[in-house]
Amino acid sequence: MPAAPGADLTQRQDAASLRRRRLALALPTVATALAIAAAASASVGVPDGPLEAAVLVLFCLAMAWQAYIAWQYFYGAVAAGLGARVMSAVERQAAGLRPEASGRSRTAAVVAIHAEDAAAVFAAIRVMARSLARTGGDGRDLDIFVLSDTRDPEIAAAEEREFARILAWREQARCEAAGPGLPAIRYRRRQDNAGRKAGNIGEFCETYGHEYDFMIVLDADSLMTGTAMRRLVRLMEENPRVGLIQTVSYAAGRDTLFARIQQFAVRLYAPLSIRALETWQGPDGGYWGHNAILRIEAFAANAALPVLPGRPPLGGEILCHDTVEGALLRRAGWELRLLPEEPGTWEEMPTNLTDLLGRERRWCQGNLQHLGVIRLPGLTAGSRWHIGAGILSYLAAPVWIAFLGLGTWQAVRSGDLGLLAYGLTSEGPAAAILACLSLAVLALPKLLSLGHVLLSPERRAAFGGTRRLLVSAALEQALWVLLWPVLTLFNAGAVLSTFAGRVVRWDTQARDDRRVPWSEACRLQADSLVAGGLLAVALVYAADPLLTLWMAPLVLALLASPALSVLTSRSDLGQAARRRGLFLTVDDTAQAQELRDLAAARAAPPPALPRPQPVRGEAPVWLATATDDAKASPR
């Protein structure tokens, strides 16, 4: 379409503003990284041999990444203080839009599943359908699709039973109370699982995409309110240049101690980072694969994934597809926007440490595979940075492990902690500067996040009040001291195994409150036990009390990692923490109706199964209510 008068000038002004915003993050990051490197070099002096040189280089690389993280949080704190002045037009618009059906478009909410707990999936769909009905309208503007890639006939049969149940529930609800507002609910299981989730979504776009304008993509563990869905639809209707709007889905709904601590930590520490991301990325947003709305025609025409040259794990079919799909959509000229504070959108997370480590291994391999994507022609600078940041976040792990290992060996040989202590044990102005800068970049993200919450009475109340917030934050930090070495060591091993050619299986995730047995914890975390044992032996050999005291938390974390997995996987401890007011979030103190409904649905017996039942193991092309076929007629 022809550009409106003055559009070129506006676009140039927007581009100049975006460059300034990005420089405001990039320049301080680079300056801080260089300052740390200069202070470290001045503190150490000329390296005496390759060991000292390696420790210096590794230290500077690790702290450069930490400098970026610290400035991102500082940037987010400033942006949060500026409020609407730095928000995107889409975010400002979201506050004033009524979340109701306009009649101008049709939307499909698609839930992609693969060998999931069918009862849990359809329980969440019932909650979302009920929530949509509460927003009003006749339900014809938005349909819910369950897109199954399940191959196991037993699980497939369970899916078909649950689909039959939800159809019966829908008809009963329509007759009794909900009126015409409930959406149509459909189910399809593919015969051919080519392309995994990306292929599943792509096949839906080819088959039914022509009947819908937009698509809300949900994972098996996603939950979204009807208000959030309809607000996203209205935003897409009002912004024809936007191809995708990504929401921030917070973890909720699980009760193991590990899950509750992680749910608390994400709620506390993520907002400033997300605010910074929205402010500097502008229209070059990212796609996280779920809890987002896409313009179907644009997505189908531009987001087809390439097959990377070479053999897996770095070549072949792209595994972490969402970031790449977003980059391809942006390359075609569509804007990708982020809503940092849209309420009513949730997901679930691994409920124990061993399941989290398994997910990290898959994500590590998927992100490293993007080394073959980042060079694709035509990608915007913002998209390349999204891809590059995912790669660097995992490459940082072996850098840290190498620094800690070589730094410890250097301290054992020299009797001086050196850079291992970030300049705290050295003398002179350079060491003092190094210590101040190092501690600042390490501590700033959490301190700024905590301060951001403490400054607001509403935010403090969401975490249960000031005292409960501070106690919970202190306990979370103590756990993080024990958790960080285990995660970092594991990710370092995942990076090395990927480059060595080991292909990771992408199995179905465990999503329930699963208690980890001791045998599993010891087997899967044997690397932590070995590393902790070797480090302990090195400290005994060194016989240096200061070095032993300094490294004691690291040794304890590695040796205690199986116990940490077992104890924090207990639901009774998580529930006890909640009763004592620990690790509370807004999802506890002001719980949304949808979360209450989901908890009740999980606790209740399944709805009655109508007859006739679907044939066990059958793979239907499409199953739907009789009234849905008329609603889904081509426009």
C-alpha positions as CSV (number, residue, x, y, z in Angstrom):
1,M,0.0,0.0,0.0
2,P,1.3,3.5,-0.6
3,A,2.9,5.3,2.3
4,A,0.8,8.0,4.0
5,P,2.1,11.6,3.8
6,G,4.9,12.1,6.3
7,A,5.3,8.3,6.8
8,D,8.9,8.3,5.5
9,L,9.8,11.1,8.0
10,T,8.1,9.2,10.8
11,Q,9.9,6.0,10.0
12,R,13.3,7.8,9.9
13,Q,12.6,9.4,13.3
14,D,11.6,6.0,14.7
15,A,14.7,4.4,13.4
16,A,16.9,7.2,14.8
17,S,15.2,6.9,18.2
18,L,15.7,3.1,18.2
19,R,19.4,3.5,17.4
20,R,19.7,5.9,20.4
21,R,18.0,3.4,22.7
22,R,20.2,0.6,21.6
23,L,23.4,2.7,22.0
24,A,22.2,3.6,25.5
25,L,22.5,-0.1,26.3
26,A,25.5,-1.1,24.2
27,L,27.9,1.7,25.0
28,P,27.8,1.4,28.8
29,T,28.1,-2.4,28.4
30,V,31.2,-2.1,26.3
31,A,32.7,0.6,28.5
32,T,32.2,-1.5,31.7
33,A,33.6,-4.6,30.1
34,L,36.7,-2.7,28.9
35,A,37.1,-1.0,32.4
36,I,36.9,-4.4,34.1
37,A,39.5,-5.8,31.6
38,A,41.8,-2.8,32.2
39,A,41.5,-3.1,36.0
40,A,42.1,-6.8,35.9
41,S,45.2,-6.4,33.6
42,A,46.6,-3.7,35.8
43,S,45.9,-5.7,39.0
44,V,47.5,-8.9,37.7
45,G,50.3,-7.3,35.7
46,V,52.0,-9.0,32.9
47,P,50.8,-12.7,32.9
48,D,53.5,-15.1,34.1
49,G,53.0,-17.9,31.7
50,P,50.0,-19.4,29.7
51,L,48.0,-20.3,32.8
52,E,47.8,-16.7,34.1
53,A,47.1,-15.5,30.6
54,A,44.2,-18.0,30.2
55,V,42.7,-17.1,33.5
56,L,42.9,-13.3,32.7
57,V,41.2,-13.8,29.3
58,L,38.5,-16.1,30.6
59,F,37.8,-13.7,33.5
60,C,37.4,-10.8,31.1
61,L,35.1,-12.8,28.8
62,A,32.9,-13.9,31.7
63,M,32.6,-10.5,33.2
64,A,31.8,-8.9,29.8
65,W,28.7,-11.1,29.7
66,Q,27.9,-10.2,33.3
67,A,28.3,-6.5,32.4
68,Y,25.7,-6.8,29.7
69,I,23.3,-8.5,32.1
70,A,23.8,-5.8,34.7
71,W,23.3,-2.9,32.3
72,Q,20.2,-4.6,31.0
73,Y,18.6,-4.5,34.4
74,F,19.8,-0.9,35.0
75,Y,18.3,0.0,31.6
76,G,15.1,-1.8,32.6
77,A,14.9,0.1,35.9
78,V,15.2,3.4,34.1
79,A,12.7,2.5,31.5
80,A,10.2,1.3,34.2
81,G,10.7,4.7,35.8
82,L,10.0,6.6,32.6
83,G,6.7,4.7,32.1
84,A,4.6,5.4,29.1
85,R,7.2,7.8,27.6
86,V,9.3,4.8,26.4
87,M,6.5,2.3,25.8
88,S,5.6,1.2,22.3
89,A,2.5,2.5,20.7
90,V,1.1,-1.1,20.8
91,E,1.6,-1.3,24.6
92,R,0.1,2.1,25.2
93,Q,-2.9,1.1,23.1
94,A,-3.4,-2.1,25.0
95,A,-4.4,-0.3,28.1
96,G,-7.3,1.4,26.4
97,L,-8.7,-1.4,24.3
98,R,-11.9,-3.2,25.4
99,P,-11.2,-6.9,25.3
100,E,-14.3,-7.9,23.4
101,A,-15.1,-9.4,20.0
102,S,-15.3,-6.8,17.3
103,G,-16.7,-9.0,14.6
104,R,-13.9,-7.9,12.2
105,S,-11.8,-11.0,12.3
106,R,-11.6,-14.7,13.3
107,T,-8.9,-16.3,15.4
108,A,-7.8,-19.8,16.1
109,A,-6.2,-20.6,19.5
110,V,-4.0,-23.6,18.8
111,V,-2.7,-26.0,21.4
112,A,0.2,-28.1,20.1
113,I,0.7,-31.3,22.1
114,H,2.8,-34.5,21.9
115,A,2.2,-37.4,24.3
116,E,1.0,-35.1,27.0
117,D,-1.3,-35.8,30.0
118,A,-4.5,-35.5,28.0
119,A,-6.7,-34.9,31.1
120,A,-4.5,-31.9,32.1
121,V,-4.5,-30.5,28.6
122,F,-8.2,-30.6,28.2
123,A,-8.8,-29.3,31.7
124,A,-6.9,-26.1,30.8
125,I,-8.9,-25.9,27.6
126,R,-12.1,-26.0,29.5
127,V,-10.9,-23.2,31.8
128,M,-9.9,-21.1,28.8
129,A,-13.2,-21.8,27.0
130,R,-15.1,-20.7,30.1
131,S,-13.0,-17.6,30.4
132,L,-13.7,-16.7,26.8
133,A,-17.4,-17.1,27.4
134,R,-17.2,-14.6,30.3
135,T,-15.9,-11.9,28.0
136,G,-19.2,-11.9,26.1
137,G,-20.0,-12.4,22.4
138,D,-21.4,-15.4,20.7
139,G,-18.2,-17.4,20.5
140,R,-18.0,-17.3,16.7
141,D,-14.9,-15.1,16.5
142,L,-12.5,-17.6,18.2
143,D,-12.1,-21.3,18.0
144,I,-9.8,-23.6,20.0
145,F,-7.8,-26.3,18.2
146,V,-5.9,-29.2,19.8
147,L,-3.2,-30.3,17.4
148,S,-1.7,-33.6,18.4
149,D,1.5,-35.2,17.3
150,T,1.1,-38.1,19.6
151,R,2.3,-41.5,18.3
152,D,1.7,-43.7,21.3
153,P,-1.7,-45.4,20.7
154,E,-2.6,-45.5,24.4
155,I,-2.0,-41.8,24.9
156,A,-3.8,-41.1,21.6
157,A,-6.8,-43.0,22.9
158,A,-6.7,-41.0,26.1
159,E,-6.7,-37.8,24.0
160,E,-9.8,-39.0,22.1
161,R,-11.6,-39.8,25.3
162,E,-10.9,-36.4,26.7
163,F,-12.0,-34.7,23.5
164,A,-15.3,-36.6,23.7
165,R,-15.7,-35.5,27.3
166,I,-15.0,-31.9,26.5
167,L,-17.6,-31.9,23.7
168,A,-20.2,-33.3,26.1
169,W,-19.2,-30.7,28.7
170,R,-19.5,-27.9,26.1
171,E,-22.9,-28.9,25.0
172,Q,-24.1,-29.2,28.6
173,A,-22.6,-25.8,29.5
174,R,-24.2,-24.2,26.5
175,C,-27.6,-25.5,27.5
176,E,-27.3,-24.7,31.2
177,A,-25.4,-21.4,31.7
178,A,-22.8,-20.3,29.3
179,G,-25.2,-19.5,26.4
180,P,-23.6,-19.0,23.0
181,G,-20.4,-17.6,24.3
182,L,-18.3,-20.8,24.4
183,P,-15.9,-21.3,21.5
184,A,-15.8,-24.3,19.2
185,I,-13.3,-26.9,20.3
186,R,-11.6,-29.1,17.7
187,Y,-9.0,-31.9,17.8
188,R,-6.7,-33.3,15.2
189,R,-4.0,-35.9,15.4
190,R,-1.5,-36.0,12.5
191,Q,-0.5,-39.2,10.7
192,D,2.9,-37.7,9.7
193,N,4.9,-35.9,12.4
194,A,7.3,-34.2,10.1
195,G,8.8,-31.0,11.5
196,R,7.7,-31.6,15.1
197,K,5.8,-28.7,16.6
198,A,6.8,-26.3,13.8
199,G,5.5,-28.8,11.2
200,N,2.3,-29.3,13.3
201,I,1.6,-25.6,13.3
202,G,2.6,-25.3,9.6
203,E,0.2,-28.0,8.6
204,F,-2.6,-26.3,10.5
205,C,-1.9,-23.0,8.6
206,E,-2.1,-24.9,5.3
207,T,-5.3,-26.8,6.2
208,Y,-7.4,-24.2,8.0
209,G,-5.3,-21.0,8.0
210,H,-7.4,-19.5,5.1
211,E,-10.4,-19.4,7.4
212,Y,-8.7,-17.3,10.2
213,D,-6.9,-14.0,10.4
214,F,-4.9,-14.7,13.5
215,M,-3.6,-17.6,15.5
216,I,-2.9,-17.7,19.2
217,V,-0.2,-20.3,19.8
218,L,-0.3,-22.1,23.1
219,D,1.8,-25.0,24.5
220,A,0.4,-28.0,26.3
221,D,1.1,-26.2,29.7
222,S,-0.1,-22.8,28.6
223,L,-3.1,-21.0,30.1
224,M,-4.5,-17.7,29.0
225,T,-7.6,-15.7,30.0
226,G,-10.3,-14.8,27.6
227,T,-9.6,-11.2,28.3
228,A,-6.0,-11.5,27.3
229,M,-6.9,-13.4,24.1
230,R,-9.4,-10.9,23.0
231,R,-7.1,-8.0,23.8
232,L,-4.4,-9.5,21.6
233,V,-6.9,-9.9,18.8
234,R,-8.0,-6.3,19.0
235,L,-4.4,-5.1,19.0
236,M,-3.7,-7.1,15.8
237,E,-6.9,-5.7,14.2
238,E,-5.7,-2.1,15.1
239,N,-2.1,-2.6,13.9
240,P,-2.0,-4.0,10.4
241,R,1.8,-3.8,10.2
242,V,2.2,-6.1,13.2
243,G,2.8,-9.7,12.4
244,L,3.2,-11.0,15.9
245,I,2.6,-9.9,19.5
246,Q,4.4,-11.9,22.2
247,T,3.2,-11.9,25.8
248,V,5.2,-12.7,28.9
249,S,3.9,-15.9,30.4
250,Y,4.8,-16.5,34.0
251,A,5.2,-19.9,35.7
252,A,2.4,-20.8,38.0
253,G,0.4,-23.7,39.3
254,R,3.0,-26.1,40.7
255,D,3.7,-26.9,44.3
256,T,7.1,-28.6,44.7
257,L,9.5,-26.5,46.7
258,F,11.7,-26.2,43.6
259,A,8.8,-24.9,41.4
260,R,7.6,-22.5,44.0
261,I,11.1,-21.0,44.5
262,Q,11.5,-20.7,40.7
263,Q,8.0,-19.2,40.3
264,F,8.9,-16.6,42.9
265,A,12.3,-15.8,41.4
266,V,10.9,-15.3,37.9
267,R,8.2,-13.0,39.1
268,L,10.8,-11.0,41.1
269,Y,13.7,-10.8,38.6
270,A,12.2,-11.0,35.2
271,P,10.2,-7.7,34.9
272,L,13.1,-5.3,34.6
273,S,14.9,-7.5,32.1
274,I,11.7,-7.8,30.0
275,R,11.1,-4.1,30.2
276,A,14.6,-3.4,28.9
277,L,14.1,-5.9,26.1
278,E,10.9,-4.2,25.0
279,T,12.5,-0.8,25.1
280,W,15.6,-1.5,23.0
281,Q,14.2,-4.0,20.5
282,G,11.3,-1.9,19.1
283,P,9.7,-3.7,16.2
284,D,12.6,-6.3,16.1
285,G,10.9,-8.4,18.7
286,G,11.4,-12.1,19.3
287,Y,9.1,-15.1,19.2
288,W,9.1,-17.5,22.2
289,G,6.9,-20.2,20.6
290,H,3.8,-19.9,22.8
291,N,1.4,-17.5,24.4
292,A,1.7,-15.2,21.4
293,I,-0.6,-14.1,18.6
294,L,0.4,-14.3,14.9
295,R,-1.0,-13.0,11.7
296,I,-1.6,-16.3,9.9
297,E,-1.2,-15.2,6.3
298,A,2.1,-13.4,7.1
299,F,3.4,-16.3,9.1
300,A,2.5,-19.0,6.6
301,A,4.1,-17.0,3.7
302,N,7.4,-16.1,5.4
303,A,8.3,-18.3,8.4
304,A,9.0,-21.6,6.6
305,L,12.1,-23.0,8.3
306,P,15.3,-23.8,6.3
307,V,17.1,-27.1,6.7
308,L,20.6,-26.4,7.8
309,P,23.6,-27.9,6.0
310,G,25.5,-30.6,7.7
311,R,24.6,-33.4,10.1
312,P,22.9,-33.1,13.5
313,P,23.3,-31.8,16.1
314,L,24.4,-28.5,14.4
315,G,22.9,-29.3,11.0
316,G,19.7,-30.6,9.7
317,E,16.2,-29.8,10.9
318,I,16.0,-26.7,13.1
319,L,15.0,-27.7,16.7
320,C,14.5,-24.4,18.5
321,H,12.2,-23.0,15.8
322,D,10.5,-20.1,17.4
323,T,13.3,-17.6,17.4
324,V,14.1,-18.4,13.8
325,E,10.4,-18.1,12.7
326,G,10.2,-14.7,14.4
327,A,13.4,-13.6,12.6
328,L,12.1,-14.7,9.2
329,L,8.8,-12.9,9.8
330,R,10.6,-9.8,10.7
331,R,12.8,-10.1,7.6
332,A,9.7,-9.9,5.5
333,G,9.0,-6.5,7.0
334,W,6.4,-7.4,9.7
335,E,6.7,-5.9,13.1
336,L,7.2,-8.2,16.1
337,R,6.0,-6.6,19.4
338,L,6.3,-7.5,23.0
339,L,3.7,-6.8,25.8
340,P,5.8,-6.9,29.0
341,E,3.0,-6.4,31.5
342,E,-0.1,-8.1,29.9
343,P,-1.8,-10.0,32.7
344,G,-3.6,-13.3,32.4
345,T,-1.0,-15.5,30.6
346,W,0.8,-18.4,32.3
347,E,2.8,-21.5,31.6
348,E,4.3,-24.2,33.8
349,M,8.0,-25.0,34.4
350,P,10.0,-28.1,35.3
351,T,9.1,-28.9,38.9
352,N,12.5,-30.3,39.9
353,L,16.1,-29.8,39.2
354,T,16.7,-33.0,37.1
355,D,13.8,-32.1,34.7
356,L,15.2,-28.6,34.4
357,L,18.6,-29.9,33.5
358,G,17.0,-32.1,30.9
359,R,15.3,-29.1,29.4
360,E,18.5,-27.1,29.5
361,R,20.3,-29.7,27.5
362,R,17.7,-29.6,24.8
363,W,17.6,-25.8,24.7
364,C,21.4,-25.7,24.7
365,Q,21.6,-27.8,21.6
366,G,18.8,-26.0,19.9
367,N,20.4,-22.6,20.5
368,L,23.9,-23.7,19.4
369,Q,22.3,-24.9,16.2
370,H,21.5,-21.3,15.5
371,L,25.1,-20.7,14.7
372,G,24.0,-21.8,11.2
373,V,21.0,-19.4,11.2
374,I,22.6,-16.1,12.4
375,R,24.3,-15.7,9.0
376,L,21.1,-15.9,7.0
377,P,20.8,-13.0,4.6
378,G,18.3,-10.2,5.2
379,L,17.9,-10.6,9.0
380,T,17.6,-7.4,10.9
381,A,20.2,-6.4,13.5
382,G,17.7,-7.0,16.3
383,S,16.9,-10.5,15.1
384,R,20.6,-11.3,14.8
385,W,21.1,-10.2,18.4
386,H,18.1,-12.3,19.7
387,I,19.7,-15.3,18.0
388,G,23.2,-14.4,19.2
389,A,22.2,-13.8,22.8
390,G,20.7,-17.2,22.9
391,I,24.0,-18.7,21.7
392,L,26.1,-16.6,24.1
393,S,24.0,-17.4,27.1
394,Y,25.1,-21.1,26.7
395,L,28.6,-20.4,25.6
396,A,29.1,-18.4,28.8
397,A,28.8,-21.6,30.8
398,P,32.1,-23.3,29.6
399,V,33.8,-19.9,30.0
400,W,32.8,-19.7,33.6
401,I,33.7,-23.4,34.3
402,A,37.1,-23.0,32.7
403,F,37.8,-19.8,34.6
404,L,36.9,-21.3,37.9
405,G,38.9,-24.5,37.2
406,L,42.0,-22.8,36.0
407,G,41.7,-20.0,38.5
408,T,41.6,-22.5,41.3
409,W,44.6,-24.4,39.9
410,Q,46.5,-21.1,39.7
411,A,45.6,-20.3,43.3
412,V,46.7,-23.7,44.4
413,R,50.1,-23.2,42.7
414,S,50.7,-19.6,43.7
415,G,49.0,-19.3,47.1
416,D,47.2,-16.2,45.9
417,L,43.5,-16.1,45.1
418,G,44.1,-13.5,42.4
419,L,41.2,-13.0,39.9
420,L,39.3,-15.8,41.5
421,A,38.5,-13.4,44.2
422,Y,37.5,-10.6,41.8
423,G,40.2,-8.3,43.2
424,L,39.0,-8.4,46.8
425,T,42.2,-9.9,48.2
426,S,44.6,-7.9,46.1
427,E,46.1,-4.5,46.9
428,G,46.3,-1.2,45.1
429,P,43.9,1.1,43.3
430,A,43.4,-1.2,40.3
431,A,42.4,-4.1,42.5
432,A,39.9,-1.8,44.4
433,I,38.4,-0.7,41.1
434,L,38.2,-4.3,39.9
435,A,36.5,-5.4,43.1
436,C,33.9,-2.6,43.0
437,L,33.1,-3.2,39.3
438,S,33.0,-7.0,39.6
439,L,30.7,-6.9,42.7
440,A,28.5,-4.3,41.0
441,V,27.8,-6.3,37.8
442,L,27.3,-9.5,39.8
443,A,24.9,-8.0,42.4
444,L,23.1,-5.3,40.5
445,P,20.4,-7.4,38.7
446,K,19.0,-8.8,41.9
447,L,19.4,-5.6,43.9
448,L,17.7,-3.5,41.3
449,S,14.8,-6.0,40.9
450,L,14.3,-6.1,44.7
451,G,14.4,-2.3,44.9
452,H,11.9,-2.0,42.1
453,V,9.4,-4.1,44.0
454,L,10.1,-2.4,47.4
455,L,9.4,1.0,45.9
456,S,5.8,0.1,45.1
457,P,3.2,-0.8,47.8
458,E,1.2,-2.8,45.2
459,R,4.2,-4.8,44.1
460,R,5.2,-5.5,47.7
461,A,1.6,-6.7,48.5
462,A,1.7,-9.0,45.5
463,F,4.6,-10.8,47.2
464,G,2.9,-11.0,50.5
465,G,4.4,-7.9,52.1
466,T,7.8,-6.5,52.8
467,R,8.9,-9.0,55.4
468,R,7.9,-12.0,53.5
469,L,9.4,-10.7,50.4
470,L,12.8,-10.0,52.0
471,V,12.9,-13.4,53.8
472,S,11.9,-15.2,50.6
473,A,14.5,-13.3,48.5
474,A,17.2,-14.2,51.0
475,L,16.3,-17.8,50.9
476,E,16.1,-17.8,47.1
477,Q,19.6,-16.3,47.0
478,A,20.9,-19.0,49.3
479,L,19.5,-21.6,47.0
480,W,20.9,-19.8,43.9
481,V,24.4,-20.1,45.4
482,L,23.9,-23.8,45.5
483,L,22.1,-24.1,42.2
484,W,24.3,-21.9,40.0
485,P,27.4,-24.2,40.0
486,V,25.3,-27.2,39.1
487,L,23.5,-25.5,36.2
488,T,26.7,-23.9,34.9
489,L,28.6,-27.2,35.0
490,F,25.7,-29.0,33.3
491,N,25.4,-26.4,30.6
492,A,29.1,-26.4,30.0
493,G,28.9,-30.2,29.5
494,A,25.9,-29.8,27.2
495,V,27.9,-27.3,25.0
496,L,30.9,-29.6,24.8
497,S,28.8,-32.6,24.0
498,T,27.0,-30.7,21.3
499,F,30.2,-29.7,19.6
500,A,31.4,-33.3,20.0
501,G,28.4,-34.4,17.9
502,R,26.1,-35.9,20.5
503,V,22.4,-35.6,19.4
504,V,19.9,-35.0,22.2
505,R,16.5,-36.7,22.1
506,W,13.6,-34.2,22.3
507,D,11.3,-36.3,24.4
508,T,8.0,-35.2,26.0
509,Q,8.5,-33.0,29.1
510,A,7.4,-34.1,32.5
511,R,5.1,-31.4,33.8
512,D,3.6,-32.7,37.0
513,D,4.8,-32.3,40.6
514,R,7.2,-35.2,40.3
515,R,9.3,-36.3,43.3
516,V,12.9,-37.3,42.2
517,P,14.3,-40.5,43.7
518,W,17.8,-40.6,45.0
519,S,19.0,-43.1,42.4
520,E,17.9,-40.8,39.5
521,A,19.5,-37.7,41.1
522,C,22.8,-39.4,41.7
523,R,22.9,-40.9,38.2
524,L,22.0,-37.7,36.3
525,Q,24.2,-35.5,38.5
526,A,27.2,-37.7,38.6
527,D,29.3,-35.0,36.9
528,S,28.6,-32.6,39.8
529,L,29.7,-35.2,42.3
530,V,32.9,-35.9,40.4
531,A,33.7,-32.2,39.9
532,G,33.0,-31.5,43.6
533,G,35.2,-34.4,44.7
534,L,38.1,-33.3,42.5
535,L,37.8,-29.7,43.7
536,A,37.8,-30.9,47.4
537,V,40.9,-33.0,46.7
538,A,42.6,-30.0,45.2
539,L,41.8,-27.8,48.2
540,V,43.1,-30.5,50.6
541,Y,46.3,-30.7,48.6
542,A,46.6,-26.9,48.7
543,A,46.2,-26.7,52.4
544,D,45.3,-23.0,52.1
545,P,42.6,-22.0,54.7
546,L,41.6,-18.8,52.8
547,L,41.3,-20.7,49.5
548,T,39.3,-23.5,51.1
549,L,36.9,-21.0,52.8
550,W,36.4,-19.1,49.5
551,M,35.7,-22.2,47.5
552,A,33.6,-24.0,50.1
553,P,30.2,-22.9,48.8
554,L,31.2,-24.2,45.3
555,V,32.3,-27.6,46.7
556,L,29.2,-27.8,48.9
557,A,26.9,-27.0,45.9
558,L,28.4,-29.7,43.7
559,L,28.5,-32.5,46.3
560,A,25.1,-31.7,47.6
561,S,23.4,-31.4,44.2
562,P,21.6,-34.8,44.3
563,A,20.3,-34.0,47.8
564,L,19.2,-30.6,46.5
565,S,17.3,-32.3,43.7
566,V,15.6,-34.8,46.0
567,L,14.6,-32.4,48.7
568,T,13.4,-29.5,46.5
569,S,11.2,-31.9,44.4
570,R,8.9,-32.5,47.4
571,S,5.5,-31.0,47.2
572,D,4.9,-31.2,50.9
573,L,7.8,-28.8,51.5
574,G,6.5,-26.4,48.8
575,Q,3.1,-26.4,50.4
576,A,4.6,-25.9,53.8
577,A,6.5,-22.9,52.5
578,R,3.3,-21.4,51.1
579,R,1.5,-21.8,54.4
580,R,4.3,-19.9,56.1
581,G,4.1,-17.1,53.6
582,L,7.3,-17.9,51.7
583,F,7.9,-17.6,48.0
584,L,4.5,-16.0,47.4
585,T,3.7,-14.3,44.1
586,V,0.6,-12.4,42.9
587,D,-0.7,-15.8,41.7
588,D,-1.0,-16.7,45.4
589,T,-2.0,-13.4,46.9
590,A,-4.4,-12.3,44.2
591,Q,-5.1,-15.5,42.4
592,A,-6.9,-15.2,39.0
593,Q,-10.2,-16.9,38.5
594,E,-8.6,-19.1,35.8
595,L,-5.9,-20.4,38.1
596,R,-8.5,-21.3,40.7
597,D,-10.6,-23.0,38.0
598,L,-7.6,-25.0,36.8
599,A,-6.7,-26.2,40.3
600,A,-10.3,-27.2,40.9
601,A,-10.5,-29.0,37.5
602,R,-7.3,-31.0,38.3
603,A,-8.7,-32.0,41.6
604,A,-12.1,-33.0,40.4
605,P,-13.0,-36.4,38.8
606,P,-13.2,-36.3,35.0
607,P,-16.5,-35.4,33.4
608,A,-18.7,-38.3,32.3
609,L,-17.7,-39.9,29.0
610,P,-20.5,-40.0,26.4
611,R,-21.3,-42.9,24.2
612,P,-20.2,-44.0,21.7
613,Q,-16.6,-43.7,22.7
614,P,-13.9,-43.1,20.0
615,V,-12.1,-46.2,18.8
616,R,-8.9,-46.7,20.7
617,G,-5.8,-45.7,18.8
618,E,-7.8,-44.2,15.9
619,A,-6.2,-41.2,14.3
620,P,-9.0,-38.8,13.2
621,V,-8.3,-36.1,10.7
622,W,-10.7,-33.6,12.4
623,L,-13.2,-34.1,15.1
624,A,-15.7,-31.3,15.9
625,T,-19.1,-30.5,17.1
626,A,-21.9,-30.6,14.5
627,T,-22.4,-26.8,14.8
628,D,-18.7,-26.1,14.3
629,D,-18.7,-27.1,10.6
630,A,-21.1,-24.4,9.7
631,K,-19.1,-21.8,11.7
632,A,-15.8,-22.8,10.0
633,S,-17.1,-22.2,6.4
634,P,-14.7,-20.2,4.2
635,R,-15.2,-16.5,4.1
